[in-house]
Amino acid sequence: MTSPGDLIPIPPVAELLGATFAAAGFELHLVGGTVRDALMQRDDEDLDFTTDARPEQILALVEPLAKTIWTTGIEFGTVSVLVKGRLCEITTYRADRYDRVSRNPEVAFGESLLDDLRRRDFTMNAMALSVTGDRTFTDPFGGLADLVTGVLRTPATPQESFADDPLRMMRAARFVSTLGVAVAPEVQAAMTALSAELGRITVERIQAELTKLLLGAAPVAGLELLVATGLAEVMLPELPALRMASDEHGQHKDVYAHTLQVLSQAIDLEEDGPDLVLRLAALLHDIGKPATREFVEGGRVTFHHHEVVGARMTRRRLKELRYSKTIIDEVGQLVFLHLRFYGYRDGEWTDSAVRRYVVDAGELLPRLHKLVRSDCTTRNKRKAAALSRAYDTLEERIAELRAQEELDAIRPDLDGTEIMAILEIPPGPLVGKAYKHLLALRMEQGPLTRDDAIAELRRWYAEQ
């Protein structure tokens, strides 16, 4: 009879490590996501192992085999090694103790594989395969059955599991996005009841889970779970706040539903795999609407300048989530610019306006194109077609100007050194003012000849 373990290929590096640990009298098992992904036939470059050997014993066993060894997680029982080109994480059996107050567990090493598997987050991550010769498949909590049915359950009760480590609730939403599974009813109920506990988890861990969720195949489903359980109120309150705002594009949808649709449509436009900046911009592009909502005559709802408010809110939220400055700046700029196109559909832009659109977007222009196109969620086919044609026209204008000018690197016709030489002035604020004047002129009129640029500079200087 075929065992589930027979369906899991054991890489040569795992066989080598298994033989090494077995010769020393220790157990070694492939475990967690490595086993789960192998059963799902998903690629997994990294290998996770668990063992009864203590960290110092693991180090002694792998030193003759490993090209590189990392001990940054050794206080938690983990030694990471690079063997035969594969990254392997080997962790001593864990039986952590949680005080359910602090942000991290008190690390305690266990004595058995069963204890180690019981402390894991979900049953489909609590399966193990021995690599010390007998290929024993261990699945004490029905993880394989849950994997087959696509249901996320916990080895212990979900209340106990989530109280121990509240981050597991976000991980559940991440797996909904990345694995396409659904949470069991009792799991969702516990997430809802314990959502406030997420507040005792470090921001860095929360951000890492949110990023993985957003980069998954179905982030909308994961986000919906965060909102439904109240977890979003703790770590991304701007998202559930959108449920209270009506979208100015029509009364048939609210801004929350619109936002999730924009995210889905932006994902459909991705060309080179998941784009975190684009997905964050799509998710956050309208978060300024609740703060700017006004009711006007005729029953209409307006959100004037919500892109300005939203960009500021976006930067603040991403900073609090400890995202990098680059991501904060790029996402914030996309949110700020996402409405500018709507001034184009009502009339022809001048070449100057097109130049400003391109220059202000800079390297973000391809993403801005995707975001603006995704922002059209109207059910009115005629209106949607008109918006699409208008944006087609704008892209054509950009292409035409690119053929004539170096749009992506617009600079004034004279640089700072030339300005100082022509006006015979030293470095200082006046040089910057002159530079900005020439840049504005370049935007308005396009390239000038050198003589015309010098004449304009002298004219401007005479007026100062």
N, C-alpha and C positions, 0 to 999 in steps of 0.2 A: 504494500500500500504506500502510495506517495505521501510523504510528509511535506507540510508547507516549507520546511527548511530546504527541501530538495529544489524548490523553485527559486531559491536565492543563490546566485552565483557568488562564490567566495573568491575575492581578488587574491592574486599571488602574495601581495603584501600582508593580507590577513592570515594566510596560511603560514607565512614566515613568522609573524608575530605569535600566532597560536602555538606553533611548534616550540618557540623560544620560551613562552610562558609555561607550557605544559612540562617541558624539561626541568623547569625550576619548581614544579609542583603547584602552579597557580592556575586558576580558571581565567578564561578570556572569552568574552562574548561580543559579537556585533550587536548593537542595541539601538533603540530609539528611531530617529528619522532615517538612519541608514537601512534598517530592516524594513521599515514602512515603505520607503521609496523604492527599494528593490522589489517588493511585492507589487507595487504599483507600476513597475517598469519605468520609473523615472530616473534620470541620470543624477548621480550624486558623487561629486569628485572627492569630497571629504568622507572619512570613515570614523564612526564613533564606536568606542569599545568601553566595556565595563569589566572590572576584575576585582578579585579579592586581594590582590597585591596592594600594599600601601605605596604612597607616592615615591618614597625613597627607594623602594624595591623596583618600582616601574622604571625609575631613572637608571638604575643599575642594569636592568635587562635590555633597555633600548639603546643605551650609549654605544654599544658595538655595531648597531644596525643603522642608526639614524644619521642622515646627512646634517640635519639641523634639529635642535631641541629648544623648545620654548617652555619656560617654567613660570610664566606670569600667572597661571591659574593653579599653581601647585598647592596654595593654601586651601583651595577648594577640592583638592584631590585630583586635579587634572594635569596631565603632562601631554603637551602637543609635540609631535615629531613628524619629520619629513622622511619617509622611507620609500625608496624606489619611486620617487616622484609623486607619492600620495601623502596628503596631509592626514594624519591620524591623531585623534584625541582619545587618550586612554584615561579613564577616571575610576578611582577606587569606589567600590560600592558605597552608596550614600544612605544615611538614615538621619537626615537633617532634623534639627529641632527648631521650631519657630515660636517666638514669643508673641507673634501676631500684633506687634506694636512697631518694631523697628522695620527698616526697609530691606534688610538682608537676613537670611537665616543664619543660625549658629551651626557651623559645619560640624557634622558628626559622621564618622565612617561606619558603614554597616558590616554585617558579617555574612549576609546571604544575598543571592541574586533576587530572591523573592522580595526581600525588604527594599532592595534598590528599585525594583520595578513598581512596587506599591507607591513609592514617593513621586513617581513621574506624573506629568501633567494629564495625559489622556491615554486611554487604553490602546489606541493604535500606535502610540509611542512607547508602550510598555511591553513590547515583544523583544525577544533576544534569540540569537543563534550562536551556539558554541562553536568556536574555531579551534578548539584544542584536540580535535580528532574525531569526536563522535557526532558532530553536526546536530546536537540536540536543539530542538526548537521549543522555546518556552513562551507560553502565552496564557498566564494565569487569570487574566481579567477579560478575556474575550475580545482582544484587540483585532484579531483577524476577521471575526464576524462583523465587528463595527466598521472595519475598513471596507469590507465587501458591500455593506449596506450604506456606507457613506454617512455614518452617524458619529458625532463626536461625544464620547462619554469619558468619565474620569474613573481611575482605578478605585480611589476612595470615594466617599460621597462628595458631590461637587461643593457643598458648603465647607467641608473640611479642606478640600484641595485648594479652593480659592481663598479661604481664610489664611492658609499657610503662605501662599504666594499669590497676591491679587493680580500680578501681571499675567497669570494664566488666563484670566478673562479676556484680556486683549489678544493673547495668543490664540484663543478660540476664534475670535473674529478674523485674525490673520489666516488661520487654516481654512476658514470659510472662503476667503479670497484666493488663497494659493492652491488649495487641494480640492475645492469644489464640494466640500462636505457640508452637512447641516448639523446644528447642535441639537442634542436631545432636549426635550421639553424641560426636564429637571435641571439640565445644565443652564438653559436660558433663564429659568426662574431664579437659580442661585446667582447668576450674573446680575440680574436686576436687583435682588435683595442686597447684594454685597458691593454694588458698583462704587459706593463712596469709599470703599477700602482702597481703591486704586490710588487715592490721594497720598498714600504712604509709600508709593513706589517712586524711585528716582526718575527724574525727567528723562535722563539719557536712555533708560531702559524702555520707557514709554515711546520715545521717539523712534527707537530702533524697531519696535513692533509696528508702529504706524507706517514707517517707511516700507517695511516688508509687506504689509497689508496693501498699501497703495500700488506696489509694484507687482502684485499678484494678477492672476488672470481674470478675477472677478471682484475688483475692489468695491464696486457698488454694493454687492451683497454683504461684504464685511462691514462697510460703513453703516448700512441699514441696521445691522445687528448692534453696533456700538450705540446708535441713536435709540433703538428700541429698548435697550437694557439700561439706558442712563449713563453708560460709560463715557459717551461723548460729552456729556455735561461736565465731566471731571477734567478731560484732557483737550477737548476741542469744542467748547460750548457754542462757538459761532455757528457750527453746523446745525444742531437742533434748533437754534434760534431762527433759522430760515423758514421753519414750518409755519411761523406766525406772519410771514410777509406775503402779500399778494404780488404776483409778477405783473409788471406794466404791459407785457406783451399780450395778456389775455387773462380772463377771469377763470379759465378752466384748469389752471394749475397754480401751485404755490411755488415760491422760490426754491424750496427744498427739493421738490420733485424736478424742477427745472435744472438745478445744479447737478443732480445725479445723472440726468440725461445728457447734460453738457459733458460731464466726465466720460460717460460711455462713448459719446460721439468723438471726443478728443482721442480716446484710446483707439478708435477705429481708424484715425488718421495717422497714427504712429507708423514710422517707416523702418526704424532700426531698433526695435525692441522697446520695452517699457521706458518711458521718459518721466522721471520723478518731477522735474521742474514743470513740465506741461501738465501733469496730473494734479500737482498741488495748485497750480494756477487755475485750472478748471474747477477744482473743488472750492477754492476760496474767492473766485472772481466776483461774486455777488454778496460777500459777507457784510458789505457796507449798507445793504438795503434796509435792514430793520432800523438802523439808526437814522436813516434819511427819509423814511416813508412819510408821505403827506397825502391826505385825501383832498381832492379838489372838486370843483363843480362838475356835475355830470357823472359823479360816481367813479371818476378815474383815480388811480393811485400813481403817484410820482415818486421817484427816488433820485432827485437831483444831486449830482456830484457824488453819487455812491461809489464811483470808481476811486475818487480821491480819498474818501473816508475808508473804503475797503482796502486800499493799498497801505494806508497807515495801520489799520487793524491787522492786516496780513503780516507786515513786518514785525509787529509786536508779538503776535502769536508764534510765528516761526522762531523768533529770538527766544521766547520763553521755552519753546520745545528744543532749544539748543541746536538748531540747524546751522549749517555753515553760513558765513557772511555771503558767499557767492550765491547759495541757494536763496537766502533771504532777499538779496538785491534783485536777482533775476525774477523770482516769483512776484515780488512787490511791483516791479516795473511792468510785468505782463498784466497784472490786475489794474494798474494805473492806466495802461494804454488800451485795454480791451474794448472800450466804448468809442474810441476816437473815430473808428471807421464809420459810425452811424451818422457823422456829419457829411460823409461823402455821398451817401445815397440820396440826399436831398438836393444835390447840385454838384456841378463839376468843381473839383479842387483845382487850384492853381498848381503849377509845377513846384512852387515854393512849398505848398502844403504837403505835396507828395514827398518832397525831399525831407521835410521835417518828420514825417511819418517813418521814413526809412532810417534816418539818422537817430531819432529818439529810440527806435527799436534796436538798432545796431545788430549785434549777432543774434538777438532774440527774434528777428523778423520771421524766420521760418516757423517758430513756435507761435508767434502772434498770429500768423496766417491761420494756423490750425485752431487756435483758441477762438478767433473771431468767427470762423466758419462753424465751429461746434456750438457757439452761443445762439445759433438759430434753432429754436425748438418749436416754432409755431406749427400748428396743424393746418394752417391756411396755405395750401400748396402754391397759390399764386404769389402770396407774400414771400414764401420761402424761395421760390424761383427768382423773384425780383432781387432779393438780397444776394442770392448766389451770383446772379448776373452782374450786379453792382461790384461785388468783390472780384469777380473775374476781370472786370474792366480795370479796377484799381491795380491788380497784379500786372495787367498788360501795360498800364502806365508806368509802373515801377520798372518793368523790363525795358521799356523804350528809353526811359531816362538813364537806366544803367548802361545802355548801349552808347549813350551820348556823353555821360559823365561818370566819374568814379564815385558813385553814390555811397558806397560802403566806407569810404575814407574821406568824406568831405572835410576840408580844412579851409580857412581863409586863404585868399590869394597871396597874402604876405604872412610870414611867420614872425615870431616875437623879435628875433634878431634883426630882421629886415626893418621892422617897425621902429626899433630903437635907432638904427643907422639912418633911416630916412628922416625921422623927426629930431635926431640928435638929442635924445633923452636917455637917462639912465634907467636901469631896471626899477620897477615900482608899479603901483596900482594903475597908473595911467596907461602903461603898456597893456595890461589886462583889459582895460576898458576899450582900447583901440582894437585889440584882438576880437573882442566880443562884437564890436560894431561891424568889423569886416566879415565876421562869420555870419551875422544876421543878413548882411548885404549879399553874401554868397548864397544863402538860402533863398532870398527873394529873387535874385536876378540870374543865378547860375554863375558859371565861371566868367571872370573879368580878365581883360588883357592886363599885363603888368603895368602899363602906363596908366590905364583907367583906375586900377587899384591904388596906385600911388597918388593919383589926383584926388581920388575920393578920400584917402587917408589924410592928405594935407587939408582938404576942405573941412573934414570933421575936426581936425586938430585946431584949426583956426577958430572954431566955434566954442572951444572949451575954455 
